[in-house]
Amino acid sequence: MPLQFKHEANDISELRISGVLKQDEFAAAQAELARKIDAGAKPRLLIIGENFEGWERGADWNDLDFLFSHSGEIARIAVVGDPRWETQALAFAGAGIRPAPVKFFRPNELTQARTWLAD
């Protein structure tokens, strides 16, 4: 499974993605995160791309329900990945659209990403 989702202390939710990100797996992760938000969490998302190969082609990535209904409850989003994906990953994460700050980090900056999320 190229997508792994786990919850850590201090409302950090880690999403590890390898290979091609499938829309149905991403939707399931969003639904799980929505349940945590509905239960009162203010998640700090740590998205880690390991051997990331992009997004599933032909999938409907236009569903913005989660963005409109829950993005105001997300505290911060850190994206860690290969620099070649930076522009697309920031756009996908909604940088500049959602109220939460979104920041990109290189793979060797995982510790800095975690520190930034904790601020």
N, CA, C and O atoms as a GROMACS GRO file, in nm:
protein
  476
    1MET      N    1   0.085  -0.119   0.000
    1MET     CA    2   0.000   0.000   0.000
    1MET      C    3   0.089   0.124   0.000
    1MET      O    4   0.168   0.143   0.092
    2PRO      N    5   0.077   0.207  -0.101
    2PRO     CA    6   0.166   0.322  -0.110
    2PRO      C    7   0.130   0.438  -0.016
    2PRO      O    8   0.205   0.535  -0.009
    3LEU      N    9   0.018   0.430   0.056
    3LEU     CA   10  -0.018   0.537   0.148
    3LEU      C   11  -0.034   0.479   0.288
    3LEU      O   12  -0.109   0.383   0.310
    4GLN      N   13   0.037   0.538   0.383
    4GLN     CA   14   0.026   0.497   0.523
    4GLN      C   15  -0.009   0.620   0.604
    4GLN      O   16   0.050   0.727   0.586
    5PHE      N   17  -0.105   0.605   0.694
    5PHE     CA   18  -0.155   0.718   0.772
    5PHE      C   19  -0.153   0.679   0.918
    5PHE      O   20  -0.212   0.578   0.956
    6LYS      N   21  -0.086   0.759   1.001
    6LYS     CA   22  -0.085   0.730   1.144
    6LYS      C   23  -0.092   0.860   1.223
    6LYS      O   24  -0.056   0.967   1.174
    7HIS      N   25  -0.140   0.848   1.344
    7HIS     CA   26  -0.154   0.963   1.432
    7HIS      C   27  -0.052   0.953   1.543
    7HIS      O   28  -0.030   0.845   1.600
    8GLU      N   29   0.011   1.065   1.574
    8GLU     CA   30   0.113   1.072   1.676
    8GLU      C   31   0.068   1.169   1.786
    8GLU      O   32  -0.040   1.227   1.779
    9ALA      N   33   0.152   1.185   1.887
    9ALA     CA   34   0.123   1.279   1.995
    9ALA      C   35   0.118   1.423   1.942
    9ALA      O   36   0.167   1.452   1.833
   10ASN      N   37   0.057   1.510   2.019
   10ASN     CA   38   0.049   1.653   1.988
   10ASN      C   39  -0.027   1.682   1.858
   10ASN      O   40   0.005   1.777   1.786
   11ASP      N   41  -0.127   1.600   1.829
   11ASP     CA   42  -0.212   1.619   1.711
   11ASP      C   43  -0.136   1.613   1.578
   11ASP      O   44  -0.182   1.670   1.479
   12ILE      N   45  -0.022   1.545   1.575
   12ILE     CA   46   0.049   1.529   1.448
   12ILE      C   47  -0.007   1.405   1.378
   12ILE      O   48  -0.013   1.296   1.436
   13SER      N   49  -0.047   1.425   1.255
   13SER     CA   50  -0.094   1.315   1.170
   13SER      C   51   0.005   1.301   1.056
   13SER      O   52   0.026   1.394   0.978
   14GLU      N   53   0.066   1.184   1.048
   14GLU     CA   54   0.168   1.159   0.947
   14GLU      C   55   0.109   1.079   0.831
   14GLU      O   56   0.047   0.974   0.851
   15LEU      N   57   0.129   1.130   0.712
   15LEU     CA   58   0.082   1.067   0.590
   15LEU      C   59   0.206   1.037   0.506
   15LEU      O   60   0.270   1.129   0.455
   16ARG      N   61   0.239   0.908   0.492
   16ARG     CA   62   0.354   0.867   0.410
   16ARG      C   63   0.302   0.816   0.276
   16ARG      O   64   0.214   0.730   0.270
   17ILE      N   65   0.359   0.870   0.171
   17ILE     CA   66   0.316   0.834   0.037
   17ILE      C   67   0.436   0.784  -0.041
   17ILE      O   68   0.539   0.851  -0.048
   18SER      N   69   0.422   0.666  -0.101
   18SER     CA   70   0.526   0.616  -0.191
   18SER      C   71   0.457   0.571  -0.320
   18SER      O   72   0.340   0.532  -0.320
   19GLY      N   73   0.532   0.576  -0.427
   19GLY     CA   74   0.474   0.538  -0.555
   19GLY      C   75   0.373   0.642  -0.601
   19GLY      O   76   0.390   0.761  -0.578
   20VAL      N   77   0.268   0.594  -0.666
   20VAL     CA   78   0.163   0.681  -0.719
   20VAL      C   79   0.053   0.695  -0.614
   20VAL      O   80   0.003   0.595  -0.562
   21LEU      N   81   0.015   0.818  -0.584
   21LEU     CA   82  -0.093   0.843  -0.488
   21LEU      C   83  -0.226   0.814  -0.557
   21LEU      O   84  -0.260   0.878  -0.657
   22LYS      N   85  -0.301   0.720  -0.504
   22LYS     CA   86  -0.432   0.682  -0.557
   22LYS      C   87  -0.540   0.768  -0.492
   22LYS      O   88  -0.536   0.796  -0.372
   23GLN      N   89  -0.635   0.809  -0.571
   23GLN     CA   90  -0.741   0.897  -0.523
   23GLN      C   91  -0.824   0.831  -0.414
   23GLN      O   92  -0.861   0.897  -0.317
   24ASP      N   93  -0.856   0.702  -0.428
   24ASP     CA   94  -0.939   0.636  -0.327
   24ASP      C   95  -0.866   0.623  -0.194
   24ASP      O   96  -0.929   0.634  -0.088
   25GLU      N   97  -0.735   0.599  -0.196
   25GLU     CA   98  -0.658   0.593  -0.072
   25GLU      C   99  -0.652   0.730  -0.005
   25GLU      O  100  -0.662   0.742   0.117
   26PHE      N  101  -0.634   0.832  -0.086
   26PHE     CA  102  -0.630   0.968  -0.033
   26PHE      C  103  -0.764   1.007   0.027
   26PHE      O  104  -0.769   1.070   0.133
   27ALA      N  105  -0.872   0.971  -0.039
   27ALA     CA  106  -1.007   1.000   0.013
   27ALA      C  107  -1.030   0.930   0.146
   27ALA      O  108  -1.092   0.987   0.236
   28ALA      N  109  -0.981   0.807   0.160
   28ALA     CA  110  -0.995   0.735   0.287
   28ALA      C  111  -0.917   0.805   0.398
   28ALA      O  112  -0.965   0.814   0.511
   29ALA      N  113  -0.797   0.853   0.367
   29ALA     CA  114  -0.717   0.926   0.466
   29ALA      C  115  -0.787   1.056   0.506
   29ALA      O  116  -0.787   1.093   0.623
   30GLN      N  117  -0.846   1.126   0.408
   30GLN     CA  118  -0.920   1.249   0.438
   30GLN      C  119  -1.039   1.219   0.530
   30GLN      O  120  -1.067   1.295   0.622
   31ALA      N  121  -1.109   1.110   0.504
   31ALA     CA  122  -1.224   1.074   0.587
   31ALA      C  123  -1.180   1.045   0.730
   31ALA      O  124  -1.248   1.084   0.825
   32GLU      N  125  -1.068   0.976   0.746
   32GLU     CA  126  -1.017   0.947   0.880
   32GLU      C  127  -0.977   1.076   0.951
   32GLU      O  128  -1.005   1.094   1.069
   33LEU      N  129  -0.911   1.165   0.878
   33LEU     CA  130  -0.872   1.293   0.936
   33LEU      C  131  -0.994   1.377   0.972
   33LEU      O  132  -0.995   1.445   1.075
   34ALA      N  133  -1.097   1.373   0.890
   34ALA     CA  134  -1.221   1.446   0.918
   34ALA      C  135  -1.284   1.397   1.048
   34ALA      O  136  -1.336   1.476   1.126
   35ARG      N  137  -1.281   1.266   1.071
   35ARG     CA  138  -1.336   1.211   1.196
   35ARG      C  139  -1.258   1.264   1.317
   35ARG      O  140  -1.318   1.296   1.420
   36LYS      N  141  -1.126   1.273   1.306
   36LYS     CA  142  -1.046   1.328   1.416
   36LYS      C  143  -1.080   1.475   1.439
   36LYS      O  144  -1.092   1.519   1.554
   37ILE      N  145  -1.094   1.550   1.332
   37ILE     CA  146  -1.129   1.692   1.344
   37ILE      C  147  -1.266   1.706   1.408
   37ILE      O  148  -1.285   1.789   1.497
   38ASP      N  149  -1.361   1.626   1.363
   38ASP     CA  150  -1.496   1.632   1.419
   38ASP      C  151  -1.498   1.597   1.567
   38ASP      O  152  -1.589   1.637   1.640
   39ALA      N  153  -1.396   1.521   1.613
   39ALA     CA  154  -1.385   1.484   1.754
   39ALA      C  155  -1.307   1.590   1.834
   39ALA      O  156  -1.285   1.573   1.954
   40GLY      N  157  -1.267   1.698   1.767
   40GLY     CA  158  -1.203   1.809   1.838
   40GLY      C  159  -1.055   1.830   1.812
   40GLY      O  160  -0.996   1.921   1.869
   41ALA      N  161  -0.994   1.749   1.727
   41ALA     CA  162  -0.851   1.764   1.699
   41ALA      C  163  -0.824   1.885   1.611
   41ALA      O  164  -0.909   1.924   1.530
   42LYS      N  165  -0.706   1.944   1.626
   42LYS     CA  166  -0.654   2.050   1.539
   42LYS      C  167  -0.524   1.995   1.481
   42LYS      O  168  -0.415   2.032   1.525
   43PRO      N  169  -0.535   1.907   1.382
   43PRO     CA  170  -0.417   1.833   1.336
   43PRO      C  171  -0.309   1.920   1.273
   43PRO      O  172  -0.333   2.025   1.213
   44ARG      N  173  -0.189   1.869   1.291
   44ARG     CA  174  -0.069   1.922   1.225
   44ARG      C  175  -0.026   1.810   1.131
   44ARG      O  176   0.015   1.703   1.176
   45LEU      N  177  -0.036   1.834   1.002
   45LEU     CA  178  -0.010   1.728   0.904
   45LEU      C  179   0.136   1.724   0.862
   45LEU      O  180   0.196   1.826   0.828
   46LEU      N  181   0.192   1.605   0.866
   46LEU     CA  182   0.326   1.580   0.817
   46LEU      C  183   0.311   1.484   0.700
   46LEU      O  184   0.279   1.367   0.718
   47ILE      N  185   0.332   1.535   0.581
   47ILE     CA  186   0.319   1.456   0.458
   47ILE      C  187   0.459   1.424   0.408
   47ILE      O  188   0.537   1.515   0.380
   48ILE      N  189   0.490   1.296   0.398
   48ILE     CA  190   0.623   1.253   0.359
   48ILE      C  191   0.613   1.173   0.229
   48ILE      O  192   0.550   1.067   0.225
   49GLY      N  193   0.676   1.222   0.126
   49GLY     CA  194   0.683   1.150  -0.001
   49GLY      C  195   0.813   1.073  -0.009
   49GLY      O  196   0.921   1.132  -0.011
   50GLU      N  197   0.802   0.941  -0.015
   50GLU     CA  198   0.920   0.854  -0.027
   50GLU      C  199   0.907   0.779  -0.158
   50GLU      O  200   0.814   0.700  -0.176
   51ASN      N  201   0.998   0.801  -0.248
   51ASN     CA  202   0.990   0.741  -0.382
   51ASN      C  203   0.857   0.777  -0.447
   51ASN      O  204   0.797   0.696  -0.518
   52PHE      N  205   0.812   0.898  -0.422
   52PHE     CA  206   0.684   0.946  -0.476
   52PHE      C  207   0.695   0.958  -0.628
   52PHE      O  208   0.794   1.007  -0.681
   53GLU      N  209   0.590   0.911  -0.696
   53GLU     CA  210   0.589   0.910  -0.843
   53GLU      C  211   0.475   0.994  -0.901
   53GLU      O  212   0.456   0.994  -1.022
   54GLY      N  213   0.401   1.063  -0.817
   54GLY     CA  214   0.295   1.149  -0.868
   54GLY      C  215   0.157   1.102  -0.828
   54GLY      O  216   0.140   1.014  -0.743
   55TRP      N  217   0.059   1.163  -0.892
   55TRP     CA  218  -0.082   1.138  -0.861
   55TRP      C  219  -0.144   1.048  -0.967
   55TRP      O  220  -0.107   1.054  -1.084
   56GLU      N  221  -0.237   0.966  -0.926
   56GLU     CA  222  -0.306   0.876  -1.016
   56GLU      C  223  -0.367   0.955  -1.133
   56GLU      O  224  -0.442   1.050  -1.112
   57ARG      N  225  -0.334   0.915  -1.251
   57ARG     CA  226  -0.388   0.981  -1.371
   57ARG      C  227  -0.530   0.936  -1.396
   57ARG      O  228  -0.565   0.820  -1.372
   58GLY      N  229  -0.612   1.027  -1.445
   58GLY     CA  230  -0.748   0.994  -1.478
   58GLY      C  231  -0.843   0.994  -1.360
   58GLY      O  232  -0.964   0.977  -1.377
   59ALA      N  233  -0.791   1.014  -1.240
   59ALA     CA  234  -0.876   1.017  -1.120
   59ALA      C  235  -0.939   1.154  -1.105
   59ALA      O  236  -0.887   1.253  -1.157
   60ASP      N  237  -1.050   1.160  -1.036
   60ASP     CA  238  -1.118   1.288  -1.011
   60ASP      C  239  -1.059   1.351  -0.886
   60ASP      O  240  -1.098   1.316  -0.774
   61TRP      N  241  -0.967   1.444  -0.904
   61TRP     CA  242  -0.902   1.513  -0.793
   61TRP      C  243  -0.972   1.646  -0.764
   61TRP      O  244  -0.918   1.728  -0.689
   62ASN      N  245  -1.090   1.669  -0.820
   62ASN     CA  246  -1.157   1.797  -0.807
   62ASN      C  247  -1.253   1.806  -0.689
   62ASN      O  248  -1.321   1.907  -0.673
   63ASP      N  249  -1.261   1.702  -0.606
   63ASP     CA  250  -1.350   1.705  -0.491
   63ASP      C  251  -1.290   1.794  -0.383
   63ASP      O  252  -1.189   1.759  -0.321
   64LEU      N  253  -1.352   1.908  -0.360
   64LEU     CA  254  -1.301   2.005  -0.264
   64LEU      C  255  -1.381   2.007  -0.134
   64LEU      O  256  -1.365   2.098  -0.053
   65ASP      N  257  -1.467   1.907  -0.114
   65ASP     CA  258  -1.550   1.904   0.007
   65ASP      C  259  -1.466   1.911   0.134
   65ASP      O  260  -1.498   1.988   0.224
   66PHE      N  261  -1.360   1.831   0.142
   66PHE     CA  262  -1.276   1.831   0.262
   66PHE      C  263  -1.212   1.968   0.282
   66PHE      O  264  -1.209   2.020   0.394
   67LEU      N  265  -1.162   2.026   0.175
   67LEU     CA  266  -1.098   2.157   0.183
   67LEU      C  267  -1.193   2.261   0.242
   67LEU      O  268  -1.155   2.338   0.330
   68PHE      N  269  -1.317   2.263   0.194
   68PHE     CA  270  -1.413   2.363   0.241
   68PHE      C  271  -1.468   2.331   0.380
   68PHE      O  272  -1.496   2.423   0.457
   69SER      N  273  -1.483   2.205   0.413
   69SER     CA  274  -1.547   2.170   0.539
   69SER      C  275  -1.451   2.156   0.657
   69SER      O  276  -1.492   2.175   0.771
   70HIS      N  277  -1.325   2.123   0.632
   70HIS     CA  278  -1.235   2.093   0.743
   70HIS      C  279  -1.101   2.166   0.741
   70HIS      O  280  -1.028   2.161   0.840
   71SER      N  281  -1.066   2.234   0.633
   71SER     CA  282  -0.931   2.289   0.626
   71SER      C  283  -0.906   2.398   0.729
   71SER      O  284  -0.791   2.423   0.766
   72GLY      N  285  -1.010   2.464   0.776
   72GLY     CA  286  -0.992   2.566   0.879
   72GLY      C  287  -0.952   2.511   1.013
   72GLY      O  288  -0.911   2.586   1.101
   73GLU      N  289  -0.963   2.380   1.030
   73GLU     CA  290  -0.928   2.316   1.157
   73GLU      C  291  -0.787   2.258   1.157
   73GLU      O  292  -0.740   2.207   1.259
   74ILE      N  293  -0.720   2.263   1.044
   74ILE     CA  294  -0.584   2.212   1.034
   74ILE      C  295  -0.488   2.323   1.076
   74ILE      O  296  -0.496   2.435   1.024
   75ALA      N  297  -0.397   2.293   1.170
   75ALA     CA  298  -0.307   2.395   1.224
   75ALA      C  299  -0.191   2.427   1.129
   75ALA      O  300  -0.162   2.544   1.105
   76ARG      N  301  -0.127   2.326   1.076
   76ARG     CA  302  -0.011   2.343   0.987
   76ARG      C  303   0.003   2.220   0.899
   76ARG      O  304  -0.043   2.111   0.933
   77ILE      N  305   0.070   2.240   0.785
   77ILE     CA  306   0.099   2.128   0.696
   77ILE      C  307   0.246   2.139   0.653
   77ILE      O  308   0.288   2.238   0.594
   78ALA      N  309   0.322   2.035   0.683
   78ALA     CA  310   0.460   2.025   0.637
   78ALA      C  311   0.466   1.914   0.533
   78ALA      O  312   0.418   1.803   0.556
   79VAL      N  313   0.524   1.944   0.419
   79VAL     CA  314   0.539   1.846   0.312
   79VAL      C  315   0.688   1.819   0.296
   79VAL      O  316   0.766   1.912   0.275
   80VAL      N  317   0.727   1.693   0.304
   80VAL     CA  318   0.867   1.653   0.290
   80VAL      C  319   0.878   1.567   0.165
   80VAL      O  320   0.809   1.466   0.152
   81GLY      N  321   0.966   1.608   0.073
   81GLY     CA  322   0.979   1.530  -0.048
   81GLY      C  323   1.090   1.579  -0.138
   81GLY      O  324   1.161   1.674  -0.108
   82ASP      N  325   1.102   1.511  -0.249
   82ASP     CA  326   1.201   1.546  -0.351
   82ASP      C  327   1.169   1.686  -0.404
   82ASP      O  328   1.053   1.714  -0.435
   83PRO      N  329   1.268   1.773  -0.416
   83PRO     CA  330   1.243   1.910  -0.462
   83PRO      C  331   1.173   1.920  -0.598
   83PRO      O  332   1.109   2.021  -0.627
   84ARG      N  333   1.184   1.816  -0.681
   84ARG     CA  334   1.118   1.824  -0.812
   84ARG      C  335   0.966   1.828  -0.799
   84ARG      O  336   0.897   1.870  -0.893
   85TRP      N  337   0.911   1.785  -0.683
   85TRP     CA  338   0.767   1.784  -0.662
   85TRP      C  339   0.719   1.907  -0.584
   85TRP      O  340   0.599   1.920  -0.559
   86GLU      N  341   0.809   1.997  -0.546
   86GLU     CA  342   0.773   2.107  -0.456
   86GLU      C  343   0.654   2.189  -0.506
   86GLU      O  344   0.557   2.206  -0.431
   87THR      N  345   0.658   2.240  -0.625
   87THR     CA  346   0.551   2.327  -0.674
   87THR      C  347   0.418   2.254  -0.679
   87THR      O  348   0.316   2.307  -0.634
   88GLN      N  349   0.417   2.134  -0.733
   88GLN     CA  350   0.293   2.058  -0.743
   88GLN      C  351   0.242   2.016  -0.606
   88GLN      O  352   0.121   2.020  -0.581
   89ALA      N  353   0.332   1.976  -0.516
   89ALA     CA  354   0.290   1.933  -0.382
   89ALA      C  355   0.230   2.049  -0.304
   89ALA      O  356   0.129   2.031  -0.235
   90LEU      N  357   0.290   2.167  -0.313
   90LEU     CA  358   0.235   2.283  -0.242
   90LEU      C  359   0.098   2.320  -0.298
   90LEU      O  360   0.008   2.356  -0.223
   91ALA      N  361   0.082   2.313  -0.429
   91ALA     CA  362  -0.049   2.341  -0.489
   91ALA      C  363  -0.151   2.238  -0.444
   91ALA      O  364  -0.263   2.273  -0.409
   92PHE      N  365  -0.113   2.110  -0.444
   92PHE     CA  366  -0.203   2.004  -0.402
   92PHE      C  367  -0.243   2.019  -0.256
   92PHE      O  368  -0.357   1.991  -0.219
   93ALA      N  369  -0.150   2.065  -0.172
   93ALA     CA  370  -0.177   2.084  -0.029
   93ALA      C  371  -0.257   2.210  -0.001
   93ALA      O  372  -0.298   2.234   0.112
   94GLY      N  373  -0.279   2.291  -0.104
   94GLY     CA  374  -0.361   2.411  -0.086
   94GLY      C  375  -0.286   2.530  -0.030
   94GLY      O  376  -0.346   2.618   0.032
   95ALA      N  377  -0.156   2.534  -0.050
   95ALA     CA  378  -0.077   2.648  -0.001
   95ALA      C  379  -0.132   2.777  -0.061
   95ALA      O  380  -0.150   2.787  -0.183
   96GLY      N  381  -0.160   2.874   0.025
   96GLY     CA  382  -0.213   3.002  -0.020
   96GLY      C  383  -0.364   3.004  -0.034
   96GLY      O  384  -0.422   3.111  -0.052
   97ILE      N  385  -0.428   2.888  -0.025
   97ILE     CA  386  -0.574   2.879  -0.036
   97ILE      C  387  -0.636   2.855   0.100
   97ILE      O  388  -0.737   2.916   0.135
   98ARG      N  389  -0.577   2.767   0.176
   98ARG     CA  390  -0.630   2.732   0.309
   98ARG      C  391  -0.567   2.824   0.412
   98ARG      O  392  -0.460   2.881   0.389
   99PRO      N  393  -0.633   2.839   0.527
   99PRO     CA  394  -0.579   2.927   0.631
   99PRO      C  395  -0.451   2.874   0.697
   99PRO      O  396  -0.372   2.954   0.748
  100ALA      N  397  -0.431   2.745   0.698
  100ALA     CA  398  -0.312   2.687   0.762
  100ALA      C  399  -0.187   2.715   0.679
  100ALA      O  400  -0.192   2.708   0.556
  101PRO      N  401  -0.077   2.746   0.746
  101PRO     CA  402   0.048   2.759   0.671
  101PRO      C  403   0.093   2.624   0.618
  101PRO      O  404   0.079   2.521   0.685
  102VAL      N  405   0.147   2.624   0.497
  102VAL     CA  406   0.197   2.503   0.432
  102VAL      C  407   0.342   2.530   0.393
  102VAL      O  408   0.371   2.632   0.331
  103LYS      N  409   0.432   2.439   0.428
  103LYS     CA  410   0.574   2.459   0.399
  103LYS      C  411   0.634   2.330   0.345
  103LYS      O  412   0.601   2.220   0.391
  104PHE      N  413   0.724   2.344   0.248
  104PHE     CA  414   0.791   2.229   0.186
  104PHE      C  415   0.931   2.213   0.245
  104PHE      O  416   1.002   2.311   0.268
  105PHE      N  417   0.969   2.087   0.268
  105PHE     CA  418   1.101   2.053   0.320
  105PHE      C  419   1.161   1.942   0.234
  105PHE      O  420   1.089   1.856   0.182
  106ARG      N  421   1.291   1.943   0.220
  106ARG     CA  422   1.361   1.837   0.148
  106ARG      C  423   1.373   1.714   0.238
  106ARG      O  424   1.360   1.725   0.360
  107PRO      N  425   1.399   1.596   0.180
  107PRO     CA  426   1.406   1.474   0.261
  107PRO      C  427   1.504   1.481   0.378
  107PRO      O  428   1.479   1.423   0.484
  108ASN      N  429   1.616   1.552   0.361
  108ASN     CA  430   1.714   1.562   0.470
  108ASN      C  431   1.672   1.664   0.576
  108ASN      O  432   1.747   1.688   0.671
  109GLU      N  433   1.554   1.724   0.561
  109GLU     CA  434   1.505   1.825   0.656
  109GLU      C  435   1.383   1.775   0.736
  109GLU      O  436   1.304   1.856   0.784
  110LEU      N  437   1.370   1.644   0.750
  110LEU     CA  438   1.256   1.589   0.823
  110LEU      C  439   1.251   1.639   0.967
  110LEU      O  440   1.144   1.670   1.018
  111THR      N  441   1.365   1.648   1.032
  111THR     CA  442   1.368   1.698   1.171
  111THR      C  443   1.321   1.843   1.175
  111THR      O  444   1.245   1.880   1.265
  112GLN      N  445   1.364   1.925   1.080
  112GLN     CA  446   1.320   2.065   1.075
  112GLN      C  447   1.168   2.073   1.050
  112GLN      O  448   1.101   2.160   1.106
  113ALA      N  449   1.116   1.984   0.968
  113ALA     CA  450   0.973   1.982   0.940
  113ALA      C  451   0.895   1.952   1.068
  113ALA      O  452   0.795   2.017   1.097
  114ARG      N  453   0.942   1.854   1.144
  114ARG     CA  454   0.876   1.819   1.270
  114ARG      C  455   0.884   1.935   1.370
  114ARG      O  456   0.788   1.963   1.441
  115THR      N  457   0.999   2.001   1.375
  115THR     CA  458   1.014   2.117   1.464
  115THR      C  459   0.919   2.229   1.423
  115THR      O  460   0.854   2.290   1.508
  116TRP      N  461   0.911   2.256   1.293
  116TRP     CA  462   0.821   2.361   1.243
  116TRP      C  463   0.676   2.328   1.276
  116TRP      O  464   0.600   2.417   1.315
  117LEU      N  465   0.637   2.202   1.262
  117LEU     CA  466   0.499   2.162   1.295
  117LEU      C  467   0.469   2.185   1.443
  117LEU      O  468   0.357   2.223   1.478
  118ALA      N  469   0.567   2.161   1.528
  118ALA     CA  470   0.545   2.172   1.673
  118ALA      C  471   0.536   2.316   1.721
  118ALA      O  472   0.484   2.341   1.830
  119ASP      N  473   0.584   2.411   1.643
  119ASP     CA  474   0.578   2.554   1.683
  119ASP      C  475   0.436   2.604   1.695
  119ASP      O  476   0.413   2.720   1.728
   0.00000   0.00000   0.00000
